[in-house]
Amino acid sequence: METIENCAVEIEYLTILKLTPLNIVSSIALVTGMMLFIKPAAILGVQQQVNGLLAGFCILTAIIAFISDLLLRKFIPLLGKLWIVEGVLIFFTVALLLILKSAIA
């Protein structure tokens, strides 16, 4: 039979492990970066120099997303509001990248 202290510790442990949009973005970026480092460029269909540049960009994106997620978790304790804020941050970041891409190209 579980005691109240054990239940409280388990509940506290589960609240620490929050799944957020920036966690998902950092995981995808980290996996993509590692795949670009490990796989040969011929398999992925990109040039060798571009392969290393993309891998570095993905790793940098994962680090920035991880740090941003930690900061936002510190200031926004509610999970619902955290999802909204992080989703809006991702949306505006993607929109800014698309605007910059269309302006440069």
Backbone hydrogen bonds, N-H to C=O, Kabsch-Sander energy under -0.5 kcal/mol:
donor,donor_aa,acceptor,acceptor_aa,energy
7,C,3,T,-1.9
8,A,4,I,-2.3
9,V,5,E,-2.3
10,E,6,N,-2.2
11,I,7,C,-2.6
12,E,8,A,-2.4
13,Y,9,V,-2.3
14,L,10,E,-2.0
15,T,11,I,-1.8
16,I,12,E,-1.2
17,L,13,Y,-1.1
18,K,16,I,-1.7
20,T,18,K,-0.6
24,I,20,T,-1.8
25,V,21,P,-2.4
26,S,22,L,-2.5
27,S,23,N,-2.2
28,I,24,I,-2.4
29,A,25,V,-2.6
30,L,26,S,-2.2
31,V,27,S,-2.5
32,T,28,I,-2.5
33,G,29,A,-2.5
34,M,30,L,-2.4
35,M,31,V,-2.4
36,L,32,T,-2.2
37,F,33,G,-1.7
38,I,34,M,-2.5
39,K,35,M,-2.5
43,I,40,P,-0.6
44,L,40,P,-1.3
45,G,41,A,-1.6
46,V,41,A,-1.4
51,N,47,Q,-2.4
52,G,48,Q,-1.8
53,L,49,Q,-1.8
54,L,50,V,-2.8
55,A,51,N,-2.1
56,G,52,G,-2.3
57,F,53,L,-2.2
58,C,54,L,-2.4
59,I,55,A,-2.3
60,L,56,G,-2.4
61,T,57,F,-2.4
62,A,58,C,-2.2
63,I,59,I,-2.1
64,I,60,L,-2.5
65,A,61,T,-2.6
66,F,62,A,-2.2
67,I,63,I,-2.4
68,S,64,I,-2.5
69,D,65,A,-2.2
70,L,66,F,-2.1
71,L,67,I,-2.3
72,L,68,S,-2.6
73,R,69,D,-2.3
74,K,70,L,-1.6
75,F,71,L,-1.5
76,I,72,L,-2.2
82,L,78,L,-2.0
83,W,79,L,-2.2
84,I,80,G,-1.7
85,V,81,K,-2.6
86,E,82,L,-2.6
87,G,83,W,-2.3
88,V,84,I,-2.3
89,L,85,V,-2.2
90,I,86,E,-2.4
91,F,87,G,-2.5
92,F,88,V,-2.7
93,T,89,L,-1.9
94,V,90,I,-2.5
95,A,91,F,-2.5
96,L,92,F,-2.4
97,L,93,T,-2.2
98,L,94,V,-2.2
99,I,95,A,-2.3
100,L,96,L,-2.6
101,K,97,L,-2.2
102,S,98,L,-2.3
103,A,99,I,-2.0
104,I,100,L,-2.1
105,A,101,K,-2.3
